[in-house]
Amino acid sequence: MSPNCHVVSAPVGGNTVEGRVDRKRLGEDGYVVVHDVPDRTAAAEVVGSLGDLVPQYNGLLTHEVTYRPGNDHRAYSQSANTILAHTEAPGWDPSPAYLALFCHRQARCGGGHTDLLDIRRLVDALEPAEVTLMTEAELTFPGPDGGVRTTMLGADDTGRTALRFSYNLLTAADYDPHHESDVDDSRLPLGRAGRRLAHRVSDLFHELRTRVLIHENALLIWDNQRMLHARSEYADRARHLTRFWAGDRTRA
């Protein structure tokens, strides 16, 4: 493990389900863990204190993050595979302000961590030319109504960080690619330069990330427009979390 890799293996923060999310801590750290959440309904109420719940890829307000047969070849939430650095729904306009995972049952095998990295730390570690590529090169992020064409890193109308990133998109031209996919540079959104950047970001992510193993009946919430996230591989197929997307009333 890198000496810079911070592991959070126990519930953190002083929030309870009866209270609202500590926005100060969420603003400072980019994420917070709420513990002692009794069930999915209570988790939805906590996330809803930040903003309206947003329909996900399936059109529903929740998505079950658990192993489903038939996804073993994909880097996908319902596989047990590693998922590399990305933000959620980068092709949505706007992308979700917050993501949350409520844990019903964590993997008993030591895997299945949710990894997080603040874009501010990443920018400090990148070379100037790499930051320029993130802030000036436009690409199309697939999504509803043709997706969104924009830069990977910018600011919204309020001046807050607006991050959109997908390792898979930059290296395979697909959000959930087949493990054996081999895509020519000419088909990639930013070509060879984008592929190099994706690998560089992935390397730095692995070095600088915070690893969170969400305890059962705990809820991890993070700022999706500021934090990159990823997931480690796991073997325990009974792992089960529920995912929520939310807007932010302060950004509306």
C-alpha positions in Angstrom: 0.0 0.0 0.0 1.2 3.5 -0.8 2.2 5.6 2.3 -0.3 8.2 1.0 -3.2 5.8 0.8 -5.6 6.6 3.6 -7.8 3.7 4.7 -11.1 4.4 6.4 -12.3 1.0 7.7 -14.7 2.2 10.4 -17.7 4.6 10.4 -16.5 8.2 10.5 -18.3 11.4 11.3 -20.8 12.1 14.0 -24.0 12.1 11.9 -27.0 10.0 12.9 -30.0 9.3 10.7 -32.1 11.7 12.8 -29.8 14.6 11.8 -29.0 16.2 8.5 -25.7 15.5 6.8 -22.8 17.7 8.1 -22.4 19.9 5.1 -19.3 21.5 6.6 -17.5 18.2 6.8 -18.8 17.2 3.4 -17.5 20.5 2.0 -14.1 20.1 3.6 -13.4 16.5 2.9 -15.6 15.9 -0.2 -17.3 12.9 1.5 -18.9 11.8 4.7 -20.1 8.6 6.3 -23.4 8.5 8.1 -23.7 5.5 10.4 -26.6 3.7 12.1 -28.9 4.0 9.2 -31.6 1.4 9.7 -32.7 0.7 6.1 -32.9 1.9 2.5 -35.9 4.2 3.2 -34.0 6.0 6.0 -30.9 6.2 3.7 -33.0 7.9 1.0 -34.2 10.4 3.6 -30.7 11.3 4.6 -29.5 11.7 0.9 -32.7 13.7 0.2 -31.6 16.3 2.8 -29.0 17.4 0.3 -31.2 17.7 -2.7 -33.8 15.9 -4.7 -33.1 12.3 -5.6 -32.3 11.9 -9.3 -33.4 9.0 -11.6 -30.4 6.8 -12.5 -29.6 4.8 -15.7 -32.5 2.5 -15.0 -35.0 5.3 -14.6 -35.4 4.5 -10.9 -34.3 6.5 -7.9 -32.2 3.5 -6.6 -29.8 1.0 -8.1 -28.8 -2.2 -6.4 -25.0 -2.5 -6.4 -24.6 -6.3 -6.1 -23.3 -9.1 -8.2 -25.6 -10.3 -11.1 -24.5 -13.2 -13.3 -23.6 -12.3 -16.8 -21.5 -9.2 -16.0 -18.2 -11.0 -15.3 -16.6 -9.7 -18.4 -17.4 -6.0 -17.7 -16.2 -3.2 -15.5 -19.7 -2.7 -14.2 -21.4 -2.0 -10.8 -23.2 -5.4 -10.9 -20.0 -7.3 -11.6 -17.4 -8.2 -8.9 -14.6 -6.6 -10.9 -12.4 -3.6 -10.3 -13.9 -0.3 -11.6 -11.3 2.4 -12.3 -11.4 6.1 -11.7 -14.5 8.0 -12.9 -17.3 10.3 -11.9 -20.8 9.2 -12.2 -23.0 10.0 -15.2 -20.5 12.5 -16.8 -22.8 12.7 -19.9 -25.8 13.9 -17.9 -26.6 17.6 -17.8 -26.1 18.2 -15.0 -24.3 15.2 -13.7 -25.4 14.2 -10.2 -24.1 16.5 -7.5 -23.9 13.8 -4.9 -23.5 10.0 -5.0 -24.4 7.8 -2.0 -24.0 4.1 -1.2 -26.0 2.5 1.6 -24.5 -0.8 2.7 -26.8 -3.8 3.4 -24.0 -6.3 3.5 -20.3 -5.7 2.9 -18.0 -8.2 1.3 -16.5 -10.6 3.8 -13.4 -11.2 1.7 -11.6 -7.9 2.3 -12.4 -6.4 -1.1 -15.1 -4.2 -2.4 -13.7 -0.9 -1.1 -15.0 2.4 -2.5 -11.9 4.5 -3.4 -12.1 8.3 -3.5 -9.8 11.1 -4.6 -10.3 14.9 -4.4 -9.6 16.5 -7.8 -7.7 19.2 -6.0 -5.1 16.7 -4.8 -5.0 15.2 -8.3 -4.4 18.6 -10.0 -1.5 19.3 -7.6 0.1 16.0 -8.7 -0.4 16.3 -12.5 2.0 18.0 -14.9 0.9 21.4 -16.2 0.3 20.0 -19.7 -2.0 17.3 -18.2 -4.0 19.9 -16.3 -4.3 21.9 -19.5 -5.7 18.8 -21.3 -8.3 18.4 -18.6 -9.3 22.0 -18.6 -9.1 23.0 -22.3 -9.7 19.9 -24.5 -13.4 19.3 -25.2 -14.9 15.8 -25.7 -18.3 14.3 -25.9 -19.5 12.4 -22.8 -22.3 10.0 -24.0 -25.6 10.4 -22.2 -29.3 11.4 -22.7 -30.1 13.6 -25.7 -26.7 13.1 -27.2 -24.7 13.6 -24.1 -22.6 16.6 -23.1 -19.7 18.1 -25.0 -17.4 19.9 -22.5 -14.0 19.7 -20.8 -13.2 17.2 -18.1 -12.6 19.9 -15.5 -14.2 23.3 -15.3 -16.7 25.3 -13.2 -20.4 25.5 -13.0 -22.5 28.7 -13.1 -21.8 29.3 -9.4 -18.0 28.9 -9.8 -17.9 25.5 -8.1 -15.8 22.7 -9.5 -17.4 20.7 -12.3 -15.5 17.5 -12.8 -16.4 14.8 -15.5 -14.1 11.9 -16.0 -14.1 8.3 -17.1 -11.0 6.2 -17.4 -13.0 3.7 -19.5 -14.2 6.3 -21.9 -10.7 7.6 -22.5 -9.2 4.2 -23.0 -12.1 2.1 -24.5 -14.6 4.7 -25.8 -17.2 3.0 -23.5 -18.3 3.5 -19.9 -18.6 -0.3 -19.2 -16.2 -2.0 -21.6 -15.5 -5.6 -22.1 -12.3 -6.6 -20.2 -10.6 -7.7 -23.5 -11.6 -4.7 -25.5 -8.8 -3.2 -27.6 -9.7 0.1 -29.2 -7.6 2.0 -31.7 -6.5 5.5 -30.7 -8.4 6.9 -33.6 -11.7 5.8 -32.0 -11.0 7.3 -28.6 -12.5 10.7 -27.6 -9.1 12.3 -27.1 -7.0 9.8 -29.0 -3.6 8.8 -27.7 -3.2 11.9 -25.5 -6.5 11.0 -23.7 -5.3 7.4 -23.2 -2.0 8.6 -21.7 -3.9 10.9 -19.4 -6.2 8.2 -18.2 -3.3 5.9 -17.3 -1.6 8.8 -15.5 -4.7 9.7 -13.5 -5.2 6.0 -12.7 -1.6 5.7 -11.4 -2.0 8.8 -9.2 -5.4 7.7 -8.0 -3.9 4.4 -6.8 -1.2 6.4 -5.0 -3.3 9.1 -3.4 -6.8 7.6 -2.9 -8.7 7.3 0.3 -10.1 3.7 0.7 -13.5 3.4 2.4 -15.0 0.0 3.4 -18.6 1.0 4.1 -19.9 -0.8 7.2 -23.3 -2.4 7.2 -26.1 0.1 7.9 -23.7 2.9 7.0 -24.1 5.4 4.2 -21.2 6.9 2.3 -22.0 10.2 0.5 -19.6 12.2 -1.7 -19.4 15.2 -4.0 -19.6 13.7 -7.5 -18.6 16.9 -9.2 -15.4 17.1 -7.2 -14.3 13.5 -6.3 -13.2 10.7 -8.5 -14.3 7.3 -7.3 -13.4 3.7 -8.1 -14.1 0.2 -6.6 -11.8 -2.7 -5.8 -12.5 -6.2 -6.9 -14.2 -8.6 -4.5 -15.0 -12.3 -4.2 -18.0 -12.4 -1.9 -20.9 -12.4 -4.2 -23.3 -11.6 -1.4 -22.0 -8.0 -1.2 -25.0 -5.6 -1.5 -25.3 -1.8 -1.5 -27.9 0.6 -2.8 -26.9 3.6 -4.8 -28.5 7.0 -4.8 -28.0 10.1 -7.0 -28.9 13.5 -5.7 -28.9 17.1 -6.8 -27.8 20.0 -4.7 -30.3 22.6 -3.7 -27.6 25.2 -3.1 -26.5 24.8 -6.8 -30.0 25.1 -8.2 
